[in-house]
Amino acid sequence: MQFAVPVPPVVSIPIAGGDESFPVRRVYCVGRNYAAHAREMGKDPEREAPFFFLKPTDNIVGNGVDVPYPPRSSNLHHEIELVVALALGGKDVPVNMANELVFGYAVGNDLTRRDLQLQARDAGRPWFTGKGFDHSAPVAAISRRSDIGTLDRGAIWLNVNGVERQRADITDLIWSVPEIIAELSALFELFPGDVIFTGTPAGVGAVVRGDLIEGGIEGLAGLQTRIV
């Protein structure tokens, strides 16, 4: 088959401990999945059905890659998150089988143009301009579940210029990883290569040009990003 324009490159994430990369199909994100973060965003953290949004796949950038401050924003925020990469797909996956779909885990940062997100939210419009801008999804190397086991607990944190901004434990997730996968599979057919940003703890805040963002989750490769 011949194509009319150049074929876009495959977006992938390095896999820890080897030379292989994980090809990314879709980037799903979960909104307000830590109670304290829901409160700081002015929402009720009661356990209700999770809601999802997408980032374009090519928003992903690797560990150590500089991220340009995005246009039309004066309030860029960091959001450290556990990222789950899927090796298998499916529809209507039961919660007790959901972990079998998981290839591995990584540290991600759901960078957000908070001013544009809140303008859209208040107008009842989609969040896309606030969440889906270029370079908005830094992700560190993926650790295989077969190497580290199922990740259902561990500290998660983020520092800006060496000062801690966010700290929690992934046990604080309102919806656990298996529950997220099960609910997402009821809405969309999942496939190998899908990745899921699972939500951010409290402490989100603004970053500016020159800031060094360092984030981590216990047991996973850390993530470092400089805003330029």
Secondary structure, DSSP 8 states (H G I E B T S, - for coil): ---SS------EEEBTTSS-EEE---EEEESS-BHHHHHHTT---S-----EEEE-GGGEE-TT--B---TT-S-EEE-EEEEEEESS-BSS--GGGGGGGEEEEEEEE--EEHHHHHHHHHTT--SHHHH--TT-EEB--BEEHHHH------EEEEEETTEEEEEEEGGGBSS-HHHHHHHHHHHS-B-TT-EEE----S--EEE-TT-EEEEEETTS--EEEEB-
